[in-house]
Amino acid sequence: MEFFLIKLVLVLIVFLVSLGVAAYSTYAERKIAAFLQDRVGPDRAGPFGILQPLADGLKMFMKEEIIPTHADKFLFILGPCIMMMTASMTGVIIPWGHGLEINGTFYPVQITDINIGILYVFGVVSIGVYGIMIGGWASNNKYSLMGAIRASSQMISYELAMGMAIIALIMTTGTLSVREIVEQQHGIHWNIFTQPLGVIIFIICAFAECNRTPFDLPECETELVGGYHTEYSSMKLGFYLFAEYINMFISSAIISSLYFGGYNFPFIDQLGLSPNMLSMLGTLIFFGKIFFFIFFFMWVRWTIPRFRYDQLMHLGWRVMIPLAIVNILGTGLYVLFKNGQLHF
Amino acid sequence: MNPSLPFFVLATLSVFSALMVVLSRKPVHSVLYLIFCFFTIGGHYLLLNAQFLFAVHIIVYAGAIMVLFLFTLMFINMNKELEPHKSNLLKGAATIAAGCLLLVLVAATKGAETLPAISKTSDIGTVSNLGKALYGQYLLPFELISILLLTAMVGAVMLGKKDVE
């Protein structure tokens, strides 16, 4: 019973933190855009415009709700629901910290450490495509449909390279559990040093999966009005946009826990702090890494222009996938060499 | 509470969604019911503690193959007028053929080992056990299947090419 209660509280905290971070990512996006373009950005609501996300949320709720006449009503509503649900489901397997020891009992700061770990993320992400496809199709609008088809083909293409980057990572770590992968990177033994190519492939694919610039073709407004969410209004549109920010938060968390040590940091053993203090410090540092990657997502958005669709497909199939295969072969040789099974 | 209640709930949902695949008027709805059906079947794998099989089932079937199905259906505008009319003879033949297949499938389970529908202790489906079985006991069939898949892939590329002499 106690176990159940703790997990419930943890689920609630992770959910609320994802929502909070996503809400303030919208603010950060506008402020960073303003900074990079030498503007002031939102500064009306509260000091430095800090209440802007609340004002935006309120605006979304107050807007008129429109469902197109010839739309498939049930699927039209289902689309944003799936999108939001899958976005908030992936946070479950991320180890947010090592864990706290209270009265002799150890409480890991992770909702669940399932045996299939990283595959669960892939499962959920691959379901997320349906949110866009169903929404785009149910709108009964050709621009929405084009946006949905672009989005889904882009996501399927980049999922392949992403999966192959993960295979190479699993070959060196020997486990699928995200917690074990993070534990292995104690101190500064981060996976980026054994998988430099894998990191680059994974991050590029994460950009494509989140539909972020330079791969934001599904909502390419110069060609497709608003892409798959052209017909959406009010909070349903809000959900689509919001889910993108949650996805960005979660993928930053996954990138930092798989390749950048998660809650580990250099000189962790030399500090001489109690395990609980170290664990809390680790969580803070993990969030620092996450925020850095969120900033990186935004930095790239205002630096690199959008790709053309054929360039996107070319990059996905002819560059990323062969590179990922080369990475797998190289990692295989590396693992054999490290275990002393390779003789020259 | 009946310990096999989760099984019966899932089984009912599977049968219902499988029926709706056939009975739905719109092709897109059929595909969505099929995806739902895959999820319920994935639920059965979870009840048997086969987490890896569950993940792969969802990623491959629900996440990749059905996306392509949906993809194709969205491009084709299926109209009632364009649907080819099928004669009664054809319908009868189809029913008999499908019935025979059902008979074969049911008969195949006769000699099979029976397992409890819900098992918490079995760790047969965990990644490490499955890996050991595939790369140890069943190595040859596993490698043969990879050749089969490669052949199918090459064949699909050949068929998909537009200008082949």
Interface residues (C-beta under 8 A of the other chain):
Chain A: D72 L75 I114 N115 I116 L119 Y120 F122 G123 V125 S126 I127 V129 Y130 M133 I134 W137 L145 A148 I149 S152 S153 I156 E159 L176
Chain B: V28 L32 I35 Q51 F52 F54 A55 V56 I58 I59 A62 G63 A64 V67 L68 L70 F71 M74 F75 T126 V127
